[in-house]
Amino acid sequence: MIRRLQFTIILFTLVQCMFAQQRPNYTQYVMNNYIVNPAIGGIENYIDVKLSVRNQWISIEGAPKTFYVTVHGPIGKKDYRESISSLDMKGSNPRSREYWNNYSASAPHHGLGLTVVNYQTGYINRSTSYATYSYHMGLTGTTSLAAGFGAGFSSTNINRSKITLANSFDPAIGNVNNDITKITPELNAGLWVYSSNFFIGASAQQIIPVKTNLVDSSIYKSTLIPHIFFTSGYRLSAGEDLSVLSSFMVRYIASTPLAVDLNLKVQYHDLLWIGTNFRKGDGFAAMVGVNVAHTVNISYSYDNNRGTNLLGTMNRGTNELVLGFTLNNKYGDLCPRNIW
């Protein structure tokens, strides 16, 4: 009886998440804000590639699993800065205060990118692919503005073989016995203001609130809900060897509670960093990352959300891994200059 009750609670909560969480959550968006804001595309001097896998609510069958690939880079960027070594910095830290004192706003240029996300929850599998375009320009000598948008499509698939119904007819899937697929348009947009020590961003995903009914039904109706993001961060130099980045993100989704994230990241030189994330009502996370070489970086996070939501006592947290590559990185940057 107790096991049946636990299963009922889990099933109910997963169903609620499928409706409220139409897009996956990310812990390490601090390492890849491009995943939620297309304006960031082409912000650096190289082609940025990120691959990520996320297993949410470990030990719960049917819990969300996310995999994504993002690629973006600059087009027509004329202000490729000197290599770090050519700035003749004193001391062993190439990202010292003197380095940031030489920061200048971006010259006008374009950015192109591509995002592919696969998000699976129980018997529902959703794949999203879209291309992005962005434009960057200087506002002042040290502050830049970027605007961008993304357009593509999403494919939602229900694996009918995994569903057993007491009644052969269900208003959400009708009496279809085969897998069901729904294709919908995808449109995103964003703004990003950035400088050497701060950033402010706003973006929207799923701008088009299209209907997502898998079958014709007058009883069951489903619509994609726009997701609104607002984020800001500030970087502080704590001596010559350490940088401290504090940031927050607010997510607004209609008919759901406002979500607030707080983040803190401490970076040593431009080699190693540790961080933490606090998500209101959903626990906290620990993060660590290392820049292995001029072309490879890797980071890992663990979310401890036990005891903070309905599924708290039934899962063993959330794992997220991000592997990054910086292609055509001819200036040898180990660490991003604009999104640190």
Buried (B, 14 or more C-beta within 10 A) or exposed (E): EEEEEEEEEBEEBBEEBBEEBBBBBBBBBBBBBBBBBBBBBBBBBBBBBBBBBBBBBEEBEBBBBBBBBBBBBBEEBEEEBEEBEEEEBEEEBBBBEBBBEEBBBBBEBBBBBBBBBBBBBBBBBBBBBBBBBBBBEBEEEBBBBBBBBBBBEBBBBBEBEEEEEEEEEBEBBBEEEEEBEBEBBBBBBBBBBBBBBBBBBBBBBBBEEBEBBBBEBEEBEBEBBBBBBEBBBEBEBEEBBBBEBBBBBBBBBEEBEEBEBBBBBBBBBBBEBBBBBBBEEBBBBBBEBBBEEBBEBBBBBBBBBBEBBEBBEBBBBBBBBBBBBBEEBEBBBBBBBBBB
